[in-house]
Protein backbone atom coordinates (compact mmCIF):
# COMPACT_ATOMS: atom_id res chain seq x y z
CA UNK A 1 0.00 0.00 0.00
CA UNK A 2 1.18 3.49 -0.79
CA UNK A 3 2.37 5.87 1.88
CA UNK A 4 3.58 9.46 1.72
CA UNK A 5 7.30 9.85 2.48
CA UNK A 6 8.11 11.67 5.69
CA UNK A 7 10.32 14.05 3.71
CA UNK A 8 7.36 15.81 2.08
CA UNK A 9 4.46 17.92 3.34
CA UNK A 10 1.06 18.53 1.83
CA UNK A 11 -0.60 21.90 2.28
CA UNK A 12 -3.96 23.26 1.25
CA UNK A 13 -4.77 26.94 1.38
CA UNK A 14 -8.19 27.88 -0.01
CA UNK A 15 -7.94 26.75 -3.65
CA UNK A 16 -4.19 26.21 -3.67
CA UNK A 17 -2.87 22.70 -3.21
CA UNK A 18 0.86 22.25 -2.66
CA UNK A 19 3.47 19.60 -2.00
CA UNK A 20 6.74 20.64 -0.35
CA UNK A 21 9.92 18.61 -0.61
CA UNK A 22 11.44 19.35 2.79
CA UNK A 23 14.87 18.14 1.68
CA UNK A 24 15.41 19.95 -1.63
CA UNK A 25 13.04 22.86 -0.99
CA UNK A 26 11.21 22.12 -4.25
CA UNK A 27 7.58 23.17 -4.35
CA UNK A 28 4.94 21.49 -6.49
CA UNK A 29 1.55 22.81 -7.43
CA UNK A 30 -1.21 20.20 -7.22
CA UNK A 31 -4.86 20.27 -8.10
CA UNK A 32 -7.67 18.92 -5.98
CA UNK A 33 -7.40 15.44 -7.49
CA UNK A 34 -3.65 14.98 -7.02
CA UNK A 35 -3.96 16.44 -3.49
CA UNK A 36 -6.71 13.97 -2.68
CA UNK A 37 -4.73 11.03 -4.08
CA UNK A 38 -1.68 12.01 -2.02
CA UNK A 39 -3.81 12.50 1.09
CA UNK A 40 -5.13 8.97 0.67
CA UNK A 41 -1.59 7.53 0.54
CA UNK A 42 -1.61 6.76 4.26
CA UNK A 43 -0.34 3.20 4.20
CA UNK A 44 -3.85 1.91 4.93
CA UNK A 45 -5.72 2.54 1.68
CA UNK A 46 -5.09 0.09 -1.13
CA UNK A 47 -4.78 1.32 -4.72
CA UNK A 48 -8.33 0.07 -5.23
CA UNK A 49 -9.56 2.07 -2.21
CA UNK A 50 -7.99 5.23 -3.63
CA UNK A 51 -9.46 4.64 -7.09
CA UNK A 52 -12.89 3.96 -5.63
CA UNK A 53 -12.67 7.17 -3.61
CA UNK A 54 -11.74 9.13 -6.76
CA UNK A 55 -14.59 7.75 -8.85
CA UNK A 56 -17.04 8.42 -6.02
CA UNK A 57 -15.88 12.04 -5.61
CA UNK A 58 -15.14 12.98 -9.22
CA UNK A 59 -17.03 12.55 -12.46
CA UNK A 60 -14.59 10.09 -14.05
CA UNK A 61 -14.73 6.60 -15.46
CA UNK A 62 -12.71 3.94 -13.67
CA UNK A 63 -10.54 3.51 -16.80
CA UNK A 64 -9.73 7.21 -16.99
CA UNK A 65 -9.09 7.48 -13.24
CA UNK A 66 -6.90 4.37 -13.22
CA UNK A 67 -4.74 5.59 -16.12
CA UNK A 68 -4.17 9.01 -14.51
CA UNK A 69 -3.64 7.49 -11.06
CA UNK A 70 -0.98 5.10 -12.35
CA UNK A 71 0.78 7.93 -14.20
CA UNK A 72 0.91 10.11 -11.10
CA UNK A 73 2.00 7.25 -8.84
CA UNK A 74 4.85 6.38 -11.20
CA UNK A 75 6.19 9.96 -11.04
CA UNK A 76 5.84 10.11 -7.25
CA UNK A 77 7.55 6.74 -6.75
CA UNK A 78 10.42 7.85 -9.01
CA UNK A 79 10.87 10.97 -6.90
CA UNK A 80 10.55 8.91 -3.68
CA UNK A 81 7.70 11.13 -2.52
CA UNK A 82 5.60 8.03 -1.91
CA UNK A 83 6.55 4.46 -1.06
CA UNK A 84 4.95 1.10 -1.34
CA UNK A 85 5.04 0.05 2.30
CA UNK A 86 4.71 -3.61 1.36
CA UNK A 87 8.40 -3.64 0.53
CA UNK A 88 9.97 -0.27 1.34
CA UNK A 89 9.92 2.19 4.20
CA UNK A 90 9.88 5.93 3.59
CA UNK A 91 12.65 7.96 5.14
CA UNK A 92 15.08 5.13 5.80
CA UNK A 93 15.53 4.35 2.13
CA UNK A 94 15.77 8.06 1.35
CA UNK A 95 18.69 8.53 3.75
CA UNK A 96 20.50 5.52 2.32
CA UNK A 97 20.16 6.99 -1.17
CA UNK A 98 21.76 10.32 -0.24
CA UNK B 1 -22.97 16.01 -6.93
CA UNK B 2 -19.63 14.78 -8.25
CA UNK B 3 -16.81 17.22 -8.87
CA UNK B 4 -15.58 17.98 -12.39
CA UNK B 5 -12.72 15.65 -13.26
CA UNK B 6 -9.40 17.13 -14.32
CA UNK B 7 -6.29 15.01 -14.74
CA UNK B 8 -4.05 15.13 -11.65
CA UNK B 9 -1.66 18.08 -11.66
CA UNK B 10 1.89 17.77 -10.34
CA UNK B 11 3.88 20.78 -11.44
CA UNK B 12 7.12 22.06 -9.97
CA UNK B 13 6.94 25.81 -9.46
CA UNK B 14 9.72 28.28 -8.69
CA UNK B 15 9.76 29.61 -5.13
CA UNK B 16 8.98 33.11 -6.46
CA UNK B 17 5.73 31.88 -7.98
CA UNK B 18 4.82 30.18 -4.72
CA UNK B 19 5.38 33.36 -2.72
CA UNK B 20 3.32 35.30 -5.27
CA UNK B 21 0.47 32.83 -4.80
CA UNK B 22 0.66 33.12 -1.04
CA UNK B 23 0.94 36.90 -0.89
CA UNK B 24 -1.99 37.29 -3.32
CA UNK B 25 -4.02 34.88 -1.23
CA UNK B 26 -3.46 36.91 1.89
CA UNK B 27 -3.86 40.28 0.19
CA UNK B 28 -0.21 41.12 0.76
Backbone of each chain as nested JSON, in Angstrom:
{
  "chains": [
    {"id": "A", "residues": [
      {"number": 1, "name": "UNK", "atoms": {"N": [0.833, -1.196, 0.0], "CA": [0.0, 0.0, 0.0], "C": [0.869, 1.248, 0.0]}},
      {"number": 2, "name": "UNK", "atoms": {"N": [0.367, 2.287, -0.601], "CA": [1.177, 3.488, -0.79], "C": [1.14, 4.377, 0.45]}},
      {"number": 3, "name": "UNK", "atoms": {"N": [2.289, 4.968, 0.733], "CA": [2.375, 5.873, 1.882], "C": [3.254, 7.064, 1.513]}},
      {"number": 4, "name": "UNK", "atoms": {"N": [2.845, 8.223, 1.98], "CA": [3.581, 9.459, 1.718], "C": [4.908, 9.427, 2.478]}},
      {"number": 5, "name": "UNK", "atoms": {"N": [5.994, 9.814, 1.813], "CA": [7.302, 9.847, 2.478], "C": [7.296, 10.91, 3.57]}},
      {"number": 6, "name": "UNK", "atoms": {"N": [8.098, 10.681, 4.607], "CA": [8.108, 11.669, 5.692], "C": [8.984, 12.875, 5.363]}},
      {"number": 7, "name": "UNK", "atoms": {"N": [9.489, 12.921, 4.141], "CA": [10.317, 14.053, 3.71], "C": [9.504, 15.088, 2.941]}},
      {"number": 8, "name": "UNK", "atoms": {"N": [8.201, 14.843, 2.798], "CA": [7.363, 15.812, 2.08], "C": [6.174, 16.221, 2.94]}},
      {"number": 9, "name": "UNK", "atoms": {"N": [5.644, 17.407, 2.633], "CA": [4.462, 17.916, 3.341], "C": [3.42, 18.339, 2.325]}},
      {"number": 10, "name": "UNK", "atoms": {"N": [2.178, 18.08, 2.658], "CA": [1.059, 18.531, 1.831], "C": [0.41, 19.721, 2.511]}},
      {"number": 11, "name": "UNK", "atoms": {"N": [0.072, 20.729, 1.715], "CA": [-0.6, 21.9, 2.276], "C": [-1.757, 22.295, 1.375]}},
      {"number": 12, "name": "UNK", "atoms": {"N": [-2.832, 22.717, 2.007], "CA": [-3.959, 23.257, 1.254], "C": [-4.298, 24.616, 1.829]}},
      {"number": 13, "name": "UNK", "atoms": {"N": [-4.417, 25.6, 0.942], "CA": [-4.77, 26.942, 1.378], "C": [-5.827, 27.454, 0.41]}},
      {"number": 14, "name": "UNK", "atoms": {"N": [-7.066, 27.509, 0.852], "CA": [-8.186, 27.875, -0.009], "C": [-8.164, 26.994, -1.258]}},
      {"number": 15, "name": "UNK", "atoms": {"N": [-7.905, 27.587, -2.436], "CA": [-7.943, 26.754, -3.647], "C": [-6.553, 26.354, -4.114]}},
      {"number": 16, "name": "UNK", "atoms": {"N": [-5.546, 26.602, -3.299], "CA": [-4.187, 26.211, -3.668], "C": [-3.822, 24.909, -2.969]}},
      {"number": 17, "name": "UNK", "atoms": {"N": [-3.309, 23.983, -3.751], "CA": [-2.873, 22.7, -3.207], "C": [-1.389, 22.567, -3.51]}},
      {"number": 18, "name": "UNK", "atoms": {"N": [-0.591, 22.258, -2.492], "CA": [0.863, 22.249, -2.664], "C": [1.494, 21.012, -2.042]}},
      {"number": 19, "name": "UNK", "atoms": {"N": [2.62, 20.619, -2.62], "CA": [3.47, 19.604, -2.001], "C": [4.852, 20.227, -1.834]}},
      {"number": 20, "name": "UNK", "atoms": {"N": [5.404, 20.12, -0.64], "CA": [6.741, 20.643, -0.355], "C": [7.702, 19.484, -0.162]}},
      {"number": 21, "name": "UNK", "atoms": {"N": [8.836, 19.56, -0.855], "CA": [9.922, 18.612, -0.614], "C": [10.801, 19.256, 0.453]}},
      {"number": 22, "name": "UNK", "atoms": {"N": [10.743, 18.722, 1.659], "CA": [11.436, 19.351, 2.788], "C": [12.946, 19.185, 2.728]}},
      {"number": 23, "name": "UNK", "atoms": {"N": [13.428, 18.332, 1.822], "CA": [14.874, 18.139, 1.681], "C": [15.442, 19.116, 0.65]}},
      {"number": 24, "name": "UNK", "atoms": {"N": [14.861, 19.122, -0.545], "CA": [15.408, 19.952, -1.629], "C": [14.843, 21.366, -1.616]}},
      {"number": 25, "name": "UNK", "atoms": {"N": [13.7, 21.55, -0.959], "CA": [13.04, 22.856, -0.986], "C": [12.152, 23.032, -2.203]}},
      {"number": 26, "name": "UNK", "atoms": {"N": [12.074, 22.013, -3.067], "CA": [11.213, 22.124, -4.247], "C": [9.747, 22.216, -3.834]}},
      {"number": 27, "name": "UNK", "atoms": {"N": [9.001, 22.979, -4.617], "CA": [7.576, 23.172, -4.351], "C": [6.8, 22.73, -5.586]}},
      {"number": 28, "name": "UNK", "atoms": {"N": [5.744, 21.976, -5.374], "CA": [4.937, 21.486, -6.491], "C": [3.506, 21.95, -6.322]}},
      {"number": 29, "name": "UNK", "atoms": {"N": [2.953, 22.427, -7.432], "CA": [1.545, 22.81, -7.435], "C": [0.721, 21.569, -7.777]}},
      {"number": 30, "name": "UNK", "atoms": {"N": [-0.305, 21.332, -6.988], "CA": [-1.205, 20.2, -7.217], "C": [-2.58, 20.749, -7.56]}},
      {"number": 31, "name": "UNK", "atoms": {"N": [-3.452, 19.887, -8.054], "CA": [-4.863, 20.269, -8.104], "C": [-5.61, 19.42, -7.081]}},
      {"number": 32, "name": "UNK", "atoms": {"N": [-6.91, 19.598, -7.025], "CA": [-7.671, 18.915, -5.976], "C": [-7.531, 17.401, -6.071]}},
      {"number": 33, "name": "UNK", "atoms": {"N": [-7.486, 16.897, -7.308], "CA": [-7.402, 15.444, -7.486], "C": [-6.059, 14.891, -7.008]}},
      {"number": 34, "name": "UNK", "atoms": {"N": [-4.957, 15.51, -7.444], "CA": [-3.65, 14.984, -7.023], "C": [-3.466, 15.149, -5.512]}},
      {"number": 35, "name": "UNK", "atoms": {"N": [-4.022, 16.235, -4.952], "CA": [-3.957, 16.435, -3.494], "C": [-4.725, 15.321, -2.775]}},
      {"number": 36, "name": "UNK", "atoms": {"N": [-5.892, 15.008, -3.31], "CA": [-6.713, 13.967, -2.683], "C": [-6.022, 12.602, -2.758]}},
      {"number": 37, "name": "UNK", "atoms": {"N": [-5.442, 12.309, -3.922], "CA": [-4.727, 11.035, -4.084], "C": [-3.594, 10.941, -3.063]}},
      {"number": 38, "name": "UNK", "atoms": {"N": [-2.802, 12.014, -2.964], "CA": [-1.676, 12.006, -2.023], "C": [-2.161, 11.904, -0.575]}},
      {"number": 39, "name": "UNK", "atoms": {"N": [-3.264, 12.558, -0.277], "CA": [-3.813, 12.5, 1.086], "C": [-4.252, 11.083, 1.448]}},
      {"number": 40, "name": "UNK", "atoms": {"N": [-4.654, 10.335, 0.425], "CA": [-5.13, 8.969, 0.673], "C": [-3.981, 7.957, 0.758]}},
      {"number": 41, "name": "UNK", "atoms": {"N": [-2.763, 8.408, 0.436], "CA": [-1.59, 7.527, 0.541], "C": [-1.141, 7.509, 2.004]}},
      {"number": 42, "name": "UNK", "atoms": {"N": [-1.877, 6.768, 2.821], "CA": [-1.612, 6.763, 4.264], "C": [-1.12, 5.405, 4.754]}},
      {"number": 43, "name": "UNK", "atoms": {"N": [-0.821, 4.519, 3.807], "CA": [-0.345, 3.195, 4.198], "C": [-1.465, 2.248, 4.589]}},
      {"number": 44, "name": "UNK", "atoms": {"N": [-2.699, 2.755, 4.571], "CA": [-3.849, 1.907, 4.93], "C": [-4.745, 1.657, 3.73]}},
      {"number": 45, "name": "UNK", "atoms": {"N": [-4.883, 2.687, 2.876], "CA": [-5.716, 2.536, 1.684], "C": [-4.976, 1.744, 0.61]}},
      {"number": 46, "name": "UNK", "atoms": {"N": [-5.664, 0.794, 0.018], "CA": [-5.087, 0.087, -1.128], "C": [-5.269, 0.963, -2.366]}},
      {"number": 47, "name": "UNK", "atoms": {"N": [-4.596, 0.598, -3.458], "CA": [-4.778, 1.325, -4.717], "C": [-6.26, 1.327, -5.102]}},
      {"number": 48, "name": "UNK", "atoms": {"N": [-6.907, 0.2, -4.88], "CA": [-8.329, 0.071, -5.233], "C": [-9.184, 1.019, -4.385]}},
      {"number": 49, "name": "UNK", "atoms": {"N": [-8.834, 1.141, -3.097], "CA": [-9.562, 2.07, -2.213], "C": [-9.453, 3.496, -2.749]}},
      {"number": 50, "name": "UNK", "atoms": {"N": [-8.241, 3.864, -3.145], "CA": [-7.995, 5.228, -3.629], "C": [-8.78, 5.477, -4.916]}},
      {"number": 51, "name": "UNK", "atoms": {"N": [-8.73, 4.509, -5.821], "CA": [-9.461, 4.643, -7.087], "C": [-10.964, 4.744, -6.857]}},
      {"number": 52, "name": "UNK", "atoms": {"N": [-11.456, 3.944, -5.946], "CA": [-12.889, 3.965, -5.629], "C": [-13.278, 5.334, -5.076]}},
      {"number": 53, "name": "UNK", "atoms": {"N": [-12.431, 5.849, -4.202], "CA": [-12.668, 7.171, -3.615], "C": [-12.721, 8.245, -4.704]}},
      {"number": 54, "name": "UNK", "atoms": {"N": [-11.79, 8.151, -5.666], "CA": [-11.736, 9.133, -6.759], "C": [-13.016, 9.078, -7.591]}},
      {"number": 55, "name": "UNK", "atoms": {"N": [-13.414, 7.868, -7.973], "CA": [-14.586, 7.749, -8.855], "C": [-15.88, 8.093, -8.119]}},
      {"number": 56, "name": "UNK", "atoms": {"N": [-15.856, 8.004, -6.786], "CA": [-17.035, 8.421, -6.018], "C": [-17.102, 9.944, -5.899]}},
      {"number": 57, "name": "UNK", "atoms": {"N": [-15.923, 10.585, -5.82], "CA": [-15.883, 12.038, -5.613], "C": [-15.911, 12.824, -6.919]}},
      {"number": 58, "name": "UNK", "atoms": {"N": [-15.293, 12.244, -7.968], "CA": [-15.137, 12.979, -9.223], "C": [-15.889, 12.277, -10.348]}},
      {"number": 59, "name": "UNK", "atoms": {"N": [-16.281, 13.074, -11.328], "CA": [-17.026, 12.551, -12.463], "C": [-16.055, 11.94, -13.479]}},
      {"number": 60, "name": "UNK", "atoms": {"N": [-15.571, 10.746, -13.181], "CA": [-14.589, 10.091, -14.053], "C": [-14.921, 8.614, -14.176]}},
      {"number": 61, "name": "UNK", "atoms": {"N": [-14.564, 8.043, -15.318], "CA": [-14.728, 6.597, -15.465], "C": [-13.574, 5.917, -14.738]}},
      {"number": 62, "name": "UNK", "atoms": {"N": [-13.755, 4.675, -14.383], "CA": [-12.708, 3.937, -13.671], "C": [-11.463, 3.811, -14.553]}},
      {"number": 63, "name": "UNK", "atoms": {"N": [-11.672, 3.647, -15.863], "CA": [-10.539, 3.508, -16.801], "C": [-9.706, 4.779, -16.824]}},
      {"number": 64, "name": "UNK", "atoms": {"N": [-10.396, 5.907, -16.935], "CA": [-9.735, 7.214, -16.986], "C": [-8.99, 7.48, -15.673]}},
      {"number": 65, "name": "UNK", "atoms": {"N": [-9.68, 7.233, -14.56], "CA": [-9.089, 7.483, -13.241], "C": [-7.876, 6.585, -13.013]}},
      {"number": 66, "name": "UNK", "atoms": {"N": [-7.986, 5.33, -13.434], "CA": [-6.896, 4.37, -13.22], "C": [-5.652, 4.769, -14.009]}},
      {"number": 67, "name": "UNK", "atoms": {"N": [-5.864, 5.192, -15.26], "CA": [-4.743, 5.593, -16.121], "C": [-4.017, 6.797, -15.509]}},
      {"number": 68, "name": "UNK", "atoms": {"N": [-4.777, 7.801, -15.097], "CA": [-4.174, 9.006, -14.514], "C": [-3.519, 8.709, -13.164]}},
      {"number": 69, "name": "UNK", "atoms": {"N": [-4.169, 7.872, -12.378], "CA": [-3.643, 7.492, -11.062], "C": [-2.29, 6.796, -11.217]}},
      {"number": 70, "name": "UNK", "atoms": {"N": [-2.231, 5.849, -12.151], "CA": [-0.976, 5.104, -12.349], "C": [0.141, 6.023, -12.837]}},
      {"number": 71, "name": "UNK", "atoms": {"N": [-0.215, 6.976, -13.705], "CA": [0.781, 7.929, -14.2], "C": [1.346, 8.782, -13.076]}},
      {"number": 72, "name": "UNK", "atoms": {"N": [0.467, 9.277, -12.223], "CA": [0.91, 10.112, -11.098], "C": [1.746, 9.296, -10.112]}},
      {"number": 73, "name": "UNK", "atoms": {"N": [1.288, 8.103, -9.808], "CA": [1.997, 7.25, -8.841], "C": [3.406, 6.932, -9.334]}},
      {"number": 74, "name": "UNK", "atoms": {"N": [3.534, 6.693, -10.637], "CA": [4.854, 6.375, -11.203], "C": [5.82, 7.548, -10.978]}},
      {"number": 75, "name": "UNK", "atoms": {"N": [5.349, 8.76, -11.228], "CA": [6.19, 9.962, -11.04], "C": [6.576, 10.102, -9.563]}},
      {"number": 76, "name": "UNK", "atoms": {"N": [5.598, 9.921, -8.684], "CA": [5.841, 10.111, -7.249], "C": [6.767, 9.035, -6.682]}},
      {"number": 77, "name": "UNK", "atoms": {"N": [6.645, 7.814, -7.189], "CA": [7.552, 6.739, -6.751], "C": [8.972, 7.028, -7.225]}},
      {"number": 78, "name": "UNK", "atoms": {"N": [9.104, 7.509, -8.467], "CA": [10.424, 7.852, -9.014], "C": [11.105, 8.911, -8.158]}},
      {"number": 79, "name": "UNK", "atoms": {"N": [10.315, 9.87, -7.693], "CA": [10.87, 10.965, -6.898], "C": [10.997, 10.592, -5.419]}},
      {"number": 80, "name": "UNK", "atoms": {"N": [10.529, 9.392, -5.074], "CA": [10.553, 8.909, -3.684], "C": [9.695, 9.78, -2.765]}},
      {"number": 81, "name": "UNK", "atoms": {"N": [8.634, 10.349, -3.333], "CA": [7.7, 11.128, -2.524], "C": [6.627, 10.228, -1.923]}},
      {"number": 82, "name": "UNK", "atoms": {"N": [6.45, 9.051, -2.516], "CA": [5.6, 8.03, -1.914], "C": [6.35, 6.707, -1.971]}},
      {"number": 83, "name": "UNK", "atoms": {"N": [5.939, 5.786, -1.116], "CA": [6.55, 4.461, -1.056], "C": [5.456, 3.419, -1.034]}},
      {"number": 84, "name": "UNK", "atoms": {"N": [5.832, 2.24, -1.495], "CA": [4.946, 1.099, -1.342], "C": [5.381, 0.412, -0.06]}},
      {"number": 85, "name": "UNK", "atoms": {"N": [4.588, 0.534, 0.991], "CA": [5.045, 0.047, 2.296], "C": [4.989, -1.471, 2.425]}},
      {"number": 86, "name": "UNK", "atoms": {"N": [4.63, -2.147, 1.334], "CA": [4.706, -3.607, 1.36], "C": [6.159, -4.069, 1.263]}},
      {"number": 87, "name": "UNK", "atoms": {"N": [7.011, -3.21, 0.666], "CA": [8.403, -3.645, 0.527], "C": [9.439, -2.556, 0.767]}},
      {"number": 88, "name": "UNK", "atoms": {"N": [9.005, -1.333, 1.077], "CA": [9.972, -0.269, 1.338], "C": [9.451, 0.587, 2.476]}},
      {"number": 89, "name": "UNK", "atoms": {"N": [10.352, 1.293, 3.132], "CA": [9.919, 2.188, 4.197], "C": [10.42, 3.592, 3.891]}},
      {"number": 90, "name": "UNK", "atoms": {"N": [9.513, 4.549, 3.886], "CA": [9.875, 5.932, 3.592], "C": [10.86, 6.455, 4.607]}},
      {"number": 91, "name": "UNK", "atoms": {"N": [11.733, 7.358, 4.179], "CA": [12.651, 7.962, 5.136], "C": [13.935, 7.178, 5.221]}},
      {"number": 92, "name": "UNK", "atoms": {"N": [13.864, 5.93, 5.653], "CA": [15.083, 5.132, 5.803], "C": [15.765, 4.954, 4.461]}},
      {"number": 93, "name": "UNK", "atoms": {"N": [14.975, 4.574, 3.459], "CA": [15.529, 4.352, 2.134], "C": [16.085, 5.657, 1.585]}},
      {"number": 94, "name": "UNK", "atoms": {"N": [15.362, 6.749, 1.856], "CA": [15.773, 8.055, 1.348], "C": [17.159, 8.402, 1.868]}},
      {"number": 95, "name": "UNK", "atoms": {"N": [17.39, 8.186, 3.16], "CA": [18.685, 8.532, 3.747], "C": [19.796, 7.678, 3.155]}},
      {"number": 96, "name": "UNK", "atoms": {"N": [19.489, 6.403, 2.895], "CA": [20.499, 5.518, 2.321], "C": [20.895, 5.984, 0.925]}},
      {"number": 97, "name": "UNK", "atoms": {"N": [19.913, 6.577, 0.203], "CA": [20.156, 6.987, -1.173], "C": [20.991, 8.252, -1.265]}},
      {"number": 98, "name": "UNK", "atoms": {"N": [21.068, 9.027, -0.177], "CA": [21.759, 10.317, -0.243], "C": [23.263, 10.134, -0.353]}}
    ]},
    {"id": "B", "residues": [
      {"number": 1, "name": "UNK", "atoms": {"N": [-23.365, 15.941, -5.525], "CA": [-22.965, 16.011, -6.927], "C": [-21.453, 15.795, -7.053]}},
      {"number": 2, "name": "UNK", "atoms": {"N": [-21.057, 15.067, -8.078], "CA": [-19.629, 14.783, -8.251], "C": [-18.893, 16.013, -8.782]}},
      {"number": 3, "name": "UNK", "atoms": {"N": [-17.622, 16.092, -8.412], "CA": [-16.806, 17.218, -8.867], "C": [-16.342, 16.975, -10.302]}},
      {"number": 4, "name": "UNK", "atoms": {"N": [-16.092, 18.08, -11.014], "CA": [-15.583, 17.978, -12.388], "C": [-14.203, 17.336, -12.351]}},
      {"number": 5, "name": "UNK", "atoms": {"N": [-13.992, 16.386, -13.251], "CA": [-12.722, 15.652, -13.26], "C": [-11.695, 16.351, -14.141]}},
      {"number": 6, "name": "UNK", "atoms": {"N": [-10.558, 16.664, -13.563], "CA": [-9.399, 17.135, -14.322], "C": [-8.251, 16.199, -14.0]}},
      {"number": 7, "name": "UNK", "atoms": {"N": [-7.428, 15.898, -14.982], "CA": [-6.287, 15.008, -14.744], "C": [-5.445, 15.549, -13.593]}},
      {"number": 8, "name": "UNK", "atoms": {"N": [-4.829, 14.663, -12.806], "CA": [-4.053, 15.134, -11.651], "C": [-2.879, 16.009, -12.067]}},
      {"number": 9, "name": "UNK", "atoms": {"N": [-2.735, 17.121, -11.371], "CA": [-1.659, 18.077, -11.663], "C": [-0.515, 17.865, -10.674]}},
      {"number": 10, "name": "UNK", "atoms": {"N": [0.703, 17.86, -11.206], "CA": [1.885, 17.769, -10.344], "C": [2.972, 18.576, -11.039]}},
      {"number": 11, "name": "UNK", "atoms": {"N": [3.056, 19.842, -10.679], "CA": [3.877, 20.781, -11.437], "C": [4.837, 21.51, -10.516]}},
      {"number": 12, "name": "UNK", "atoms": {"N": [6.136, 21.347, -10.789], "CA": [7.122, 22.064, -9.966], "C": [7.036, 23.551, -10.276]}},
      {"number": 13, "name": "UNK", "atoms": {"N": [7.0, 24.365, -9.231], "CA": [6.943, 25.81, -9.456], "C": [8.113, 26.474, -8.755]}},
      {"number": 14, "name": "UNK", "atoms": {"N": [8.629, 27.551, -9.342], "CA": [9.717, 28.276, -8.69], "C": [9.225, 28.885, -7.383]}},
      {"number": 15, "name": "UNK", "atoms": {"N": [10.125, 29.049, -6.44], "CA": [9.761, 29.607, -5.133], "C": [9.088, 30.968, -5.288]}},
      {"number": 16, "name": "UNK", "atoms": {"N": [9.546, 31.764, -6.279], "CA": [8.982, 33.112, -6.46], "C": [7.489, 33.026, -6.769]}},
      {"number": 17, "name": "UNK", "atoms": {"N": [7.142, 32.034, -7.604], "CA": [5.732, 31.883, -7.976], "C": [4.906, 31.464, -6.76]}},
      {"number": 18, "name": "UNK", "atoms": {"N": [5.506, 30.621, -5.94], "CA": [4.82, 30.179, -4.723], "C": [4.552, 31.373, -3.805]}},
      {"number": 19, "name": "UNK", "atoms": {"N": [5.565, 32.203, -3.609], "CA": [5.382, 33.357, -2.72], "C": [4.356, 34.326, -3.297]}},
      {"number": 20, "name": "UNK", "atoms": {"N": [4.327, 34.436, -4.634], "CA": [3.325, 35.298, -5.272], "C": [1.924, 34.766, -4.983]}},
      {"number": 21, "name": "UNK", "atoms": {"N": [1.765, 33.447, -5.083], "CA": [0.465, 32.825, -4.8], "C": [0.036, 33.107, -3.368]}},
      {"number": 22, "name": "UNK", "atoms": {"N": [0.969, 32.944, -2.453], "CA": [0.665, 33.117, -1.035], "C": [0.332, 34.574, -0.727]}},
      {"number": 23, "name": "UNK", "atoms": {"N": [1.16, 35.493, -1.226], "CA": [0.935, 36.901, -0.894], "C": [-0.368, 37.403, -1.512]}},
      {"number": 24, "name": "UNK", "atoms": {"N": [-0.707, 36.915, -2.717], "CA": [-1.991, 37.294, -3.316], "C": [-3.126, 36.766, -2.459]}},
      {"number": 25, "name": "UNK", "atoms": {"N": [-2.971, 35.524, -2.024], "CA": [-4.019, 34.875, -1.229], "C": [-4.3, 35.617, 0.058]}},
      {"number": 26, "name": "UNK", "atoms": {"N": [-3.273, 36.215, 0.623], "CA": [-3.464, 36.914, 1.893], "C": [-3.576, 38.423, 1.704]}},
      {"number": 27, "name": "UNK", "atoms": {"N": [-3.703, 38.857, 0.449], "CA": [-3.863, 40.28, 0.188], "C": [-2.624, 41.083, 0.514]}},
      {"number": 28, "name": "UNK", "atoms": {"N": [-1.463, 40.446, 0.388], "CA": [-0.215, 41.123, 0.761], "C": [0.592, 41.542, -0.464]}}
    ]}
  ]
}
